[in-house]
Amino acid sequence: MKSVILLPLLLLAGCTLFQNHPQDLTYRATHYVPPSLPQYRHTLDNGIVVFVVEDDKLPLFDIQAIIRTGGLMESEQQAGLSVLTADLLATGGTETLPADTLDDRIDFHAASLSSNADGVSARVSLSIISTKLDTGLALFTEVMTRPAFESKRIDLSKTRMIEGIHQRFDHPKSALSIAYNLALYGKGRLSVLNTETGINIITRNDIETFYHRYYRPENVILAVSGRFKTEAILTKLNVTLGQWKKSGTPEDTFPAIPNQYHKRLYFIEKEINQAYIRLGLPALKRPHPDYYPLALMNYILGGAPFTSRISKHIREEEGLAYSAGSFLNCPYFYTGYFGISLETKSASAAYAIGLAVKEIEHFIKKGATDQELADAKKSLIDAFPAIFRSGSDIADAFAMNHYLKRSDVHFDVYRDSLNAITLEDIARVARQYLVPESLSYCMVGKWADCEKGDGIHPVNLSGFGVFERMSEQELERRCTEK
């Protein structure tokens, strides 16, 4: 009988205990001190910079090379060459290990080997149990310094890339991303697409030439972590990767990409019952003193998933969008952009866009509040320690910091830099970078359904300007024609 009486009492106690809103909870203050970058940085005999982090939490050895190459280094006529070259480092065999043998060796030792490239970097990574460190390092050195680029594996990589080309418009978001790059950057290196013909005409000689041009000690930074002693692993690195012969040519620099932005409105026709929308404006190229004010502005306006103004107004209060928010992408090698992303039913597209633009206009006029700025700073600062969760995270963060040529104290001053931002800083960058009349608009959907609106609100797409309507095939043609 006692248990029957106690249960309701416990339930009532529980209701009292948990009645506070999560935002009202308080926690003990902590002071996180990030690891010091210089103590992890070393230089091999051939000049390769390596960041070494001991981590005995798991019996692993992880090594990653970041190479100063990527899509911006290839010509528009050879789009895809950098990705193809990077892919074949892990899959194309070496001078002493045929591709099949290399695959078997990786599987036998329960290792993981991968390689890839994007527009501004390439990466080669290997992970293996620490008791087989010597084996893993030998395999990694072979892959990095003596790739074979076997013909049959070249054909296989080309086949995979061509399959990706055939599937590039399977999802509306892919078409939206392609149109968005074209709108923000126009025709050129940042919007060019691979073609089946272009991939097929790339030869083994093209791949070897690209490899020897860019994959050399002067362009490589290493991130190494795991269960080992620093002095011991440095000795091993020097007798392996440290023997890779330098080319004698300074490290490469990426070509300058001029900012030639002008407003564009693209509507990509697709038989779907909803609209995928992005609005965009040019922002800045890092490093730049306005980046942190812009990052905080973006968080307040639309970057915070559930608490930002755009998300609360359009998604929660109006119930218009499955997804609504803003984003800020500011690379170190070319001008980035600020954007707004919306996903809504077709009839609501124009109204949702109008609300987003009004949020921008309101922010320009009124700025942020003290509480919004404090919350934004706290959120970004609270996420800071996650950068250094593991040894491999630390090594990678420091290697990328070096790759991007940031200061050694970048992470030490990060939180102070954010805390120094004022409401006036936020207001200033909003006025400078948020220019509603210069917004580019990109949409994917069914024009007839989007244009007619919801029949309730007196707004339609023509109110934002004249959209250039095109099919996915036309969009692809514009991004592939020479």
PyMOL commands that set and color helices and strands:
alter all, ss='L'
color gray80, all
select helices_A, chain A and resi 2-17+22-24+37-40+71-73+76-78+81-91+99-108+130-145+151-166+172-185+196-200+204-214+217-219+230-238+241-243+291-303+309-317+346-366+370-382+384-388+391-403+410-419+423-433+436-438+447-451+461-464+472-480
alter helices_A, ss='H'
color red, helices_A
select strands_A, chain A and resi 41-43+49-54+60-67+112-117+122-129+220-226+265-269+274-282+321-329+337-345+440-445+468-470
alter strands_A, ss='S'
color yellow, strands_A
deselect
rebuild
show_as cartoon
